[in-house]
Amino acid sequence: MQTVHWKLSHLNLGISAAVVSDVHNRNHEKIFSRVSAEKPDIILIPGDLFSALNPEERHYAPSKRHPNAPGFELLSRFSALAPTYLSLGNHESWVTEENRAKIAATGAVLLEDSFVNAGSFLLGGLNSVMTPGDHRHTPPPNTAFLAEFAAQKGKKILLCHHPEVFDDHISHLDVDLVISGHAHGGQWRIGKQGIWAPGQGLFPRYTKGIYRDRLVVGPGLSNHTWVPRIFNPETVIILHM
């Protein structure tokens, strides 16, 4: 696991933001240690913090630790460290009101096709959940929400799990920055090129880095498949904006 620092000085916000993407309920202690060491002003989670949010949580015996419990604990620790915001990814397609209440109880703010005033900018979150059971097809974004968000005055940052929707649905809008994950860095990397990403296929365009000064794609902080990550370390991103 590594920490990288990326500069987006043209936003002129004077803050640092930790980007924590695609945790999938793994590596929580290492992630928290790295984030807390950086003392960010804000923590942003663009989806897939959990492996799955589903209505079956209540059926786990009290004696058994639910696999999502570490995710809620990490949100609580993050929220005590800095204001923490998250949007939903494809692995959170089964989110319920019970889940939402548990997220709120941690102090974190869940943004589902909604936005808030984060001080010097507006922060939006695009709901990127997929049809339960279908993780292969990128869902169409809520274009009505995107238009409403883009029409607001001031600087705007959007959490959007799927970077592949940027070109067709976001690039033409008045949104200053989009923060994504999902691509897992392309799984295997040769130089700056990822090899494969869900929603983009072979030799994907958006896997890790800053694109056109407007799209930040984090390579993620776990490996939830049997295919190993090669030349592609799990990464906490610190944005200086």
N, C-alpha and C positions, 0 to 999 in steps of 0.2 A: 504494500500500500504506500502511496506517496501523496504529498500535498504540492500543488502547483499554484502559482500566483499569476493571474492574468490581469492586464490593465485595460480599462475602458475609460480613459480619462476624458474623452469627449462628452460623456454624460455629465460631468462636473457636479456630482452629487456629494463628493467628499466622504464616502462611506466605504466600508469593506463588507462583502457578503460571502458567506460560505455556501457553496452549492453542493448539495448532498443528493445524488441521484441513484436510483436503482439499487437500493439497499437489499431488498427482498428478505428482510428479517435476518441478515447476516452481519457479522463483524462489528457488532454494536460498540463494544468497548474500545476497539481500535479507532473506530470512526469518531466517537465522542472525544477520545484523547487528542486526536489530531485537530478537530474543530476547536475544542476548548483552548488549546495551546495558541491558536491564532487570534482569539478574542475578537471575533467578528461583530460588526454592528447589527447584523441581521442574518438569519439562516433561512435559506430557500430550498425547498424540496420539490422538484418537478416530477413527482410520481414514482410509483412502485417502491415506496418505503416498505410496504408489507408484501408478503407472498400472496395473500388473498384476504379480502375482507368479505365475510360471508355470514349468513344468518344462523349458521350452526355453532357459533361461538358459545352460546348459552348452554349447549348440550355437553360441553366438556366437563368431566367430573372435577369438582373443586381441588382434588388431590393432584390433578394433572395440570401441568403448565401449558397453556395454549401457545401454539407457535407464533401468534401475533403479539403475545405479551411483551417481548423485547422491543417491538416497534413502538408501542405505547409508552414504555419506559424511556426509550430514547427521546421521544417527543417531549416528555416531561423534563428530562435533563437539558435538552436543547432550550426549551422555553425558559428555564431558570437562568440560562446563559445569555440569551439574546432573543428578541422578538422572532418567532418562528412561523413560517407560512408554508403550506403545502397544497399541491394540486393532486388529482388522482391520475394514475396510470392504468394501463390495460390489465394489470394483475389485481386491480382493486375494483373490478367490475361488479362485485357483489356487495358493495357498500350498503349498509342499512342505517336506519335512524339510531339504532343502538351503537353502531360504529361511530357515527357522527358525534354522539353524546360523549363517547369515550375519548375521542380526539379533542373535543372542546374542553374536557376535564383536565387535559394535560397542559392547557394554556396555549397550545398552538392554534393557528387560524387556518381552517380548511376553506379553500376557494374553489367553488364549483360553478363555473360560468358566472363568476362574480368578481368584484374588485373592491379594494379598500384604499383609503388614504394612508400611505405608509410614511407620512411626514413630508419629505421633499419630492415625493413622486407617488403616482398611483400604481398599485400592484394588483394585477389580475391573475386569475387562474382558470385555465381552460379545462373543462371536464373531458378527459381523454379515455374514459372507460369504453370497453368493447362489449359486444354481446356476450353474455356468459357462455363460456365454452369455446368461443372463437377468438383466438389470440393471433390469427394470421392476417386478418384484414383490418387496416387502419380505419377507424370510424371517421365519418365526415364531421368536422368541427361545427360547433354552434355559431353559424355566421352572423346571426342576429346579435348575439352577445359580443362577438368580435367587432362588429360595426359600432355598437353602443360604446364599447370600451375605447375604440380608436377615436371616437368623436369627443371624448373628454379633453378638457384643457390641461396642460401641464405635461410633464415627462411621465412616460408610461412603460412599465416593465411587465411582461407576461410570462407566467409559468405555463409551459405547453409540453407535455410529455413527449409527443411525437414530432421530431424535427422534419419529417417528410411532408408535413402539411404546410410548412413555411412558404414554399414557392407559390403554391396555388391559392392559398387562403389568407396569408398574413403579410407577405413581403410588400404588397401595395398599400398597406394600411399605415396610418400614423401611429405606429407603436415603436418606441425607441429601442427596446431590447426584448428579445425572446430567449428564454432559458429552457433547455430541453435535456432529455436523457434518452432512454429507450434503445439506442443503437449499440450500447455496450462497447463502444470504441471500435466496432467492426469485428469483435472477437479475436481475430488474428490481425496483426498490423505489419505491413511492410513499409518501413519509412513512415510517411504521413498518411498512407492509404489503408483503410480498414478493408477487410475481405468480404464480410457479409453482415447485414443488419436486418432485423425484422422490419417489414414495411418498405424496405429499400432494395433488398436482394443483394446480388453480388456486386462488389466494388461500389459500395454506397457513397453518396456524395457527402452526407453529413454524419460524422461519427465522433469526432473529438476536435475541439478547438473553437475559435471565433471566426465566423463567416460574415463577410460584408459589414463588419463592425456592428451587426444587429442580432446575430444568432449565436448563442453560446450553447454548445453541445458537450455535456459531461460524459465521460466514458463509463461512469458507474462505479459502484463499490461492492460488487459481488459477482459471483458466477453461478447462475441458477440452472445451468445446463451441464451435461456430461462433457461437452466440448470445452477443452481448456482455453484459457486466455493466453495468447502468445505475443510477446513484445507489447503487452497491453496491460500495464499495472492498474489495479483499482486506485481511484484517484479522488481526493477531496480537492475541490477548486475554491480558491479565494479570489473573488473579483474585487478589484480596486476601481471604484466608479466615481 
